[in-house]
Amino acid sequence: MGIEIERKFLVAGDGWRAGAERVQAMAQGYLNDLGAVEGGTQKASVRVRIEGDRAFLNLKSRELGHTRQEFDYPLPVEDARQLLALCVGGLVEKRRHYVRHAGHLWEIDEFLGANAGLVVAELELDSADEAFVRPAWLGEEVTDSPRYYNLALAGRPYSQWSPAERDGSR
């Protein structure tokens, strides 16, 4: 069993771009929706992702917050394409930029398509209380805000958010 400990933040400005060491295009979809997971009829999200010439099936437990069970399995890319056609909600497309800062590798997701305009930084940690240095470009933490989860963005993309939601209001 894998455990993911991840913190999620909005990004303030473009200062991170200069430190990006590589970028990877991604397309992903979900075989279930946020309602099933939040309602408790399903206890995990089921994601299909294509990253360049690789593909994966991923399951994440439904816990809110920074620690979840996570399982990742490689798939043939053609199988992943066929599974994406079965997904509910929209396709989540993004460019993931990898940025090293003060000993940690940050993943900056620059969303495309219906989620264009949203940029989120994620940091995977070894423990829930692990300290890290906040880069100057790091904005508000949204780890505990489900609307920023990719599963939620597949069902209700950023383009459908109200101005208050985009400004961080609840």
Backbone bond lengths (Angstrom), bond angles and torsions (degrees), N, CA, C in turn:
res aa  C-N    CA-C-N  psi(-1)  N-CA   C-N-CA  omega(-1)  CA-C   N-CA-C  phi
1 M - - - 1.448 - - 1.522 108.28 -
2 G 1.319 115.38 135.82 1.452 120.74 176.11 1.510 110.38 -98.97
3 I 1.312 115.92 146.18 1.460 121.93 174.76 1.527 106.96 -119.22
4 E 1.309 115.67 130.45 1.458 120.93 176.62 1.523 107.82 -108.49
5 I 1.320 115.72 127.08 1.466 121.93 173.04 1.522 105.11 -116.90
6 E 1.316 115.60 108.50 1.455 120.42 -171.47 1.520 110.91 -135.96
7 R 1.316 116.24 137.52 1.455 122.66 174.10 1.523 106.91 -111.31
8 K 1.323 115.60 144.25 1.464 121.69 -175.49 1.519 109.05 -127.90
9 F 1.342 116.14 135.95 1.458 122.51 -175.84 1.525 110.39 -138.29
10 L 1.304 115.92 151.73 1.449 120.14 166.90 1.527 107.00 -75.41
11 V 1.322 115.92 162.20 1.450 121.41 -178.40 1.526 108.23 -112.16
12 A 1.322 116.21 134.84 1.458 121.94 -179.97 1.530 108.72 -108.08
13 G 1.303 116.96 101.57 1.458 121.24 178.22 1.514 113.40 88.22
14 D 1.328 114.80 -174.45 1.466 121.89 -176.40 1.524 113.47 -109.40
15 G 1.323 118.36 14.05 1.451 121.74 -177.22 1.519 114.07 -57.91
16 W 1.299 117.80 -24.02 1.467 122.56 -179.39 1.528 112.19 -71.73
17 R 1.324 117.38 -25.17 1.470 120.67 -173.29 1.528 112.84 -58.40
18 A 1.329 117.28 -38.31 1.464 120.81 -178.12 1.526 111.55 -63.55
19 G 1.326 118.08 -25.96 1.454 121.47 -178.63 1.519 114.99 -94.18
20 A 1.319 117.51 0.44 1.473 119.77 -177.61 1.523 109.83 -67.94
21 E 1.327 116.23 122.86 1.465 120.41 -179.01 1.523 112.60 -92.60
22 R 1.318 116.41 -21.86 1.469 120.45 174.11 1.516 109.03 -163.60
23 V 1.322 115.00 164.58 1.461 120.66 179.73 1.530 108.10 -136.79
24 Q 1.321 116.18 144.44 1.466 121.67 -179.44 1.525 109.42 -133.54
25 A 1.326 116.50 124.53 1.461 121.03 174.15 1.522 108.86 -74.41
26 M 1.334 115.73 140.33 1.468 121.32 -179.86 1.519 109.71 -137.79
27 A 1.314 115.19 146.22 1.464 122.36 170.65 1.516 106.08 -134.54
28 Q 1.326 115.88 133.43 1.455 118.75 -178.27 1.516 110.79 -146.36
29 G 1.318 114.38 156.26 1.451 121.89 176.70 1.515 108.79 -145.63
30 Y 1.331 114.70 171.47 1.463 120.96 -175.04 1.519 110.77 -124.02
31 L 1.326 115.32 138.93 1.457 121.23 178.41 1.520 111.59 -86.17
32 N 1.334 116.62 -3.32 1.468 122.32 172.44 1.518 107.46 -139.02
33 D 1.322 116.88 172.62 1.459 119.08 -177.57 1.526 111.17 -118.02
34 L 1.309 115.05 171.09 1.454 120.95 -177.62 1.528 111.68 -61.43
35 G 1.330 117.64 -36.68 1.460 120.92 -179.63 1.518 112.09 -59.60
36 A 1.322 117.43 -41.95 1.467 121.03 179.62 1.523 111.27 -66.24
37 V 1.321 116.25 -37.18 1.460 120.34 -179.24 1.528 110.25 -74.93
38 E 1.334 116.99 -48.55 1.473 119.64 179.83 1.520 112.07 -66.12
39 G 1.337 116.83 -34.18 1.463 120.92 -179.51 1.514 113.84 -76.25
40 G 1.326 116.61 -11.91 1.454 120.08 176.52 1.511 115.46 89.11
41 T 1.352 118.22 -1.01 1.463 118.58 177.70 1.527 110.88 -73.16
42 Q 1.328 117.20 -21.14 1.461 122.24 172.14 1.521 107.36 -131.37
43 K 1.312 116.16 141.35 1.457 120.01 -174.33 1.523 113.40 -101.67
44 A 1.342 116.98 6.57 1.466 120.74 -179.67 1.518 109.75 -153.74
45 S 1.321 115.25 150.49 1.467 119.43 169.79 1.520 107.43 -84.35
46 V 1.325 116.15 148.25 1.463 122.18 179.86 1.521 107.14 -123.89
47 R 1.335 115.44 109.92 1.459 122.16 -172.75 1.521 111.12 -114.09
48 V 1.326 115.01 144.38 1.457 123.15 170.77 1.522 105.92 -115.36
49 R 1.336 117.63 128.32 1.465 120.78 -178.49 1.520 110.16 -132.91
50 I 1.329 115.11 137.40 1.461 121.84 170.29 1.525 107.09 -112.17
51 E 1.328 114.97 125.63 1.469 123.17 177.40 1.517 107.26 -122.09
52 G 1.319 117.11 97.54 1.461 119.22 -178.97 1.514 110.70 61.50
53 D 1.339 117.26 -118.67 1.467 121.11 -178.75 1.523 112.46 -100.47
54 R 1.342 116.85 19.19 1.463 121.78 177.90 1.523 109.37 -125.44
55 A 1.338 115.30 156.15 1.466 119.82 178.94 1.527 109.08 -144.15
56 F 1.351 113.93 153.68 1.460 119.86 -175.36 1.520 110.88 -144.90
57 L 1.330 114.95 149.67 1.449 123.51 167.03 1.522 105.12 -106.22
58 N 1.331 116.65 129.57 1.453 121.42 -174.24 1.520 109.72 -130.06
59 L 1.317 116.70 138.13 1.459 122.37 174.24 1.515 108.05 -124.00
60 K 1.344 116.46 132.86 1.466 122.02 177.17 1.508 108.50 -128.37
61 S 1.327 115.77 133.84 1.467 120.26 177.16 1.519 109.46 -65.70
62 R 1.322 115.76 160.86 1.461 121.05 -168.98 1.518 115.92 -87.11
63 E 1.300 119.59 7.40 1.462 120.49 -178.79 1.522 111.40 -58.77
64 L 1.328 115.10 139.35 1.457 120.98 173.59 1.519 107.57 -83.79
65 G 1.309 116.65 141.92 1.452 120.11 177.46 1.510 112.26 114.41
66 H 1.328 115.72 -161.32 1.454 120.30 -169.74 1.524 115.61 -90.01
67 T 1.331 120.15 -10.09 1.467 121.46 -175.67 1.521 110.44 -121.95
68 R 1.339 115.30 123.48 1.472 121.44 179.82 1.525 109.50 -143.02
69 Q 1.324 115.24 156.88 1.456 119.51 168.94 1.531 107.05 -76.12
70 E 1.325 116.02 141.16 1.463 119.82 -179.78 1.528 109.54 -142.18
71 F 1.317 115.23 136.96 1.460 122.52 178.68 1.523 107.48 -130.56
72 D 1.321 117.50 131.56 1.460 123.28 -176.70 1.530 109.09 -129.18
73 Y 1.335 116.55 127.62 1.454 120.99 -178.33 1.523 110.36 -129.46
74 P 1.329 117.91 130.13 1.465 119.47 177.82 1.529 110.82 -67.75
75 L 1.328 114.94 147.15 1.468 122.76 178.30 1.524 109.29 -132.28
76 P 1.321 117.64 152.61 1.461 118.40 168.30 1.536 108.61 -63.88
77 V 1.332 116.99 139.81 1.468 121.11 -176.28 1.526 111.23 -58.37
78 E 1.316 118.12 -38.91 1.472 119.60 -179.77 1.529 110.87 -65.11
79 D 1.323 117.94 -38.73 1.471 120.47 174.76 1.529 110.19 -61.40
80 A 1.321 116.39 -42.41 1.465 120.22 179.58 1.525 110.89 -62.19
81 R 1.318 117.93 -41.48 1.472 120.70 177.67 1.527 110.81 -59.57
82 Q 1.324 116.30 -42.47 1.463 120.13 179.35 1.533 110.88 -67.38
83 L 1.326 117.41 -38.40 1.459 120.71 177.81 1.526 111.42 -67.58
84 L 1.337 117.78 -36.75 1.464 120.16 177.62 1.527 111.09 -59.17
85 A 1.324 116.63 -32.48 1.470 120.36 178.34 1.530 111.51 -68.41
86 L 1.325 118.11 -18.84 1.465 122.86 179.81 1.524 112.97 -93.89
87 C 1.311 116.82 -5.26 1.464 120.61 -173.98 1.520 112.03 -71.41
88 V 1.331 115.03 152.06 1.463 122.04 175.40 1.523 107.89 -92.57
89 G 1.322 116.44 157.03 1.459 119.24 -178.94 1.512 110.56 71.92
90 G 1.299 115.35 -167.57 1.458 120.48 -177.41 1.512 112.63 -93.77
91 L 1.297 113.99 168.28 1.451 121.98 175.76 1.534 108.00 -78.68
92 V 1.317 117.04 135.53 1.463 121.71 175.72 1.527 106.61 -100.63
93 E 1.328 114.94 115.11 1.460 120.93 -179.93 1.518 108.43 -113.11
94 K 1.333 114.99 139.93 1.460 118.84 -178.73 1.519 110.18 -159.58
95 R 1.333 112.92 163.33 1.457 120.94 169.09 1.513 106.09 -111.66
96 R 1.323 115.73 123.76 1.462 120.60 178.91 1.525 108.49 -99.15
97 H 1.326 114.73 121.26 1.458 122.30 178.35 1.522 107.98 -102.94
98 Y 1.318 116.68 134.47 1.464 121.76 179.89 1.529 108.59 -103.32
99 V 1.343 115.84 121.09 1.459 122.12 -173.80 1.528 109.05 -129.41
100 R 1.312 116.95 122.45 1.470 120.98 176.21 1.528 108.85 -89.88
101 H 1.335 113.98 135.12 1.460 119.74 177.29 1.522 108.92 -148.56
102 A 1.311 116.12 120.70 1.470 123.20 174.61 1.532 112.42 49.76
103 G 1.328 115.83 46.16 1.462 120.42 174.92 1.512 116.43 85.26
104 H 1.317 117.81 2.69 1.464 121.02 178.26 1.529 110.04 -121.61
105 L 1.312 115.66 149.83 1.461 121.72 175.72 1.526 108.65 -100.46
106 W 1.314 115.82 115.01 1.463 122.58 178.25 1.520 108.67 -93.94
107 E 1.326 115.59 142.70 1.465 121.97 173.46 1.519 106.73 -110.19
108 I 1.325 116.39 114.91 1.461 122.14 -179.06 1.522 107.26 -103.43
109 D 1.312 116.88 113.22 1.461 122.05 179.97 1.520 109.39 -95.88
110 E 1.327 114.63 115.98 1.459 123.15 176.24 1.528 105.92 -102.75
111 F 1.318 115.86 105.94 1.459 120.74 -172.53 1.523 111.42 -77.70
112 L 1.314 114.71 151.04 1.462 123.28 -178.65 1.521 109.08 -122.58
113 G 1.328 116.95 -179.88 1.460 121.64 175.20 1.510 111.87 60.32
114 A 1.326 116.84 -133.40 1.464 122.43 -176.89 1.527 112.74 -66.94
115 N 1.324 117.56 -13.32 1.464 121.47 178.53 1.527 112.67 -107.51
116 A 1.340 116.88 11.22 1.469 121.37 -179.32 1.521 110.06 -56.23
117 G 1.320 115.15 141.12 1.455 121.49 -179.17 1.517 112.87 102.07
118 L 1.309 117.14 -18.25 1.463 121.82 179.09 1.531 108.75 -93.32
119 V 1.323 116.53 130.14 1.463 122.29 176.44 1.528 106.66 -131.60
120 V 1.326 116.17 124.10 1.465 122.52 -175.42 1.525 108.99 -128.19
121 A 1.317 117.05 137.75 1.464 123.00 176.23 1.520 108.67 -104.80
122 E 1.319 116.58 134.08 1.459 121.99 177.17 1.513 109.58 -122.66
123 L 1.319 115.08 144.75 1.454 121.39 178.48 1.515 108.56 -134.24
124 E 1.339 116.50 121.06 1.456 120.89 175.60 1.519 108.42 -90.93
125 L 1.332 115.33 134.06 1.457 121.86 -176.28 1.525 110.50 -118.66
126 D 1.318 115.58 160.12 1.464 120.74 177.42 1.519 112.35 -82.28
127 S 1.341 117.15 -24.54 1.460 121.13 177.46 1.524 108.78 -147.76
128 A 1.312 116.30 156.76 1.461 121.08 -176.31 1.524 112.19 -63.54
129 D 1.325 118.01 -27.56 1.461 120.50 -177.86 1.532 113.24 -102.95
130 E 1.327 117.08 13.03 1.466 120.63 179.62 1.528 110.27 -63.22
131 A 1.305 115.92 131.52 1.462 121.59 178.83 1.531 109.81 -79.62
132 F 1.313 115.56 149.74 1.466 121.07 174.61 1.521 108.54 -149.00
133 V 1.320 115.23 155.25 1.456 121.66 179.16 1.520 108.16 -89.05
134 R 1.331 116.18 126.39 1.470 121.19 179.80 1.528 109.74 -77.32
135 P 1.331 116.98 120.65 1.465 118.64 174.91 1.532 110.39 -67.28
136 A 1.328 116.76 156.39 1.465 121.50 -179.26 1.524 112.26 -61.20
137 W 1.334 117.62 -26.26 1.461 121.68 -177.00 1.535 113.10 -87.41
138 L 1.314 117.52 2.50 1.461 120.92 -178.09 1.525 110.60 -83.04
139 G 1.322 116.65 129.62 1.447 122.31 179.98 1.521 112.07 -101.83
140 E 1.318 115.15 -148.04 1.461 123.19 -176.51 1.533 111.73 -62.69
141 E 1.336 116.24 139.94 1.467 120.18 174.60 1.521 109.34 -77.11
142 V 1.349 116.00 133.42 1.466 122.18 -179.83 1.530 111.35 -126.84
143 T 1.334 116.34 21.83 1.466 121.39 -179.20 1.524 111.84 -52.46
144 D 1.324 117.56 -40.80 1.460 121.63 -175.10 1.523 113.42 -94.66
145 S 1.316 117.45 13.57 1.461 121.68 -179.23 1.531 109.82 -107.43
146 P 1.338 117.57 101.93 1.472 120.85 -173.71 1.526 115.01 -58.11
147 R 1.317 118.77 -25.20 1.471 118.65 -177.10 1.522 112.57 -64.95
148 Y 1.345 117.73 -18.21 1.460 121.37 178.05 1.528 112.56 -88.86
149 Y 1.325 117.88 -5.89 1.463 120.17 176.81 1.529 108.18 -69.11
150 N 1.299 116.99 142.29 1.462 120.53 -179.77 1.529 111.59 -58.28
151 L 1.321 117.37 -34.31 1.464 121.19 177.12 1.525 110.32 -58.95
152 A 1.320 117.18 -42.46 1.465 121.49 178.48 1.522 110.63 -68.71
153 L 1.333 117.41 -39.20 1.468 121.07 -179.76 1.525 112.15 -66.48
154 A 1.323 117.62 -25.29 1.467 120.74 176.56 1.522 110.40 -69.52
155 G 1.326 116.85 -35.78 1.464 121.16 -178.10 1.516 114.01 -88.69
156 R 1.315 116.27 -34.48 1.477 121.52 179.86 1.522 107.82 -139.35
157 P 1.330 115.98 89.08 1.463 120.18 -174.41 1.523 113.05 -68.47
158 Y 1.300 114.38 162.07 1.464 124.29 -179.06 1.532 111.89 -53.64
159 S 1.320 117.67 -33.76 1.475 121.10 -179.83 1.530 112.09 -63.80
160 Q 1.328 118.29 -17.73 1.469 122.45 179.62 1.532 112.87 -97.20
161 W 1.312 117.56 -2.05 1.453 120.80 -179.03 1.521 110.23 -74.40
162 S 1.303 116.08 148.29 1.468 121.56 175.09 1.532 108.96 -73.69
163 P 1.341 117.38 162.03 1.469 119.45 175.24 1.541 112.47 -56.55
164 A 1.317 117.96 -36.51 1.469 121.01 178.54 1.528 110.75 -64.32
165 E 1.329 117.37 -41.26 1.465 120.70 178.63 1.527 110.44 -65.09
166 R 1.318 117.06 -40.01 1.460 120.70 179.85 1.528 111.84 -66.65
167 D 1.327 116.90 -29.21 1.464 121.06 179.68 1.516 112.04 -83.70
168 G 1.344 117.00 -0.58 1.457 120.02 177.92 1.511 114.46 96.21
169 S 1.319 117.92 -1.09 1.465 120.29 177.07 1.520 109.22 -69.38
170 R 1.270 116.45 154.53 1.482 119.53 -179.35 1.497 111.24 -88.60
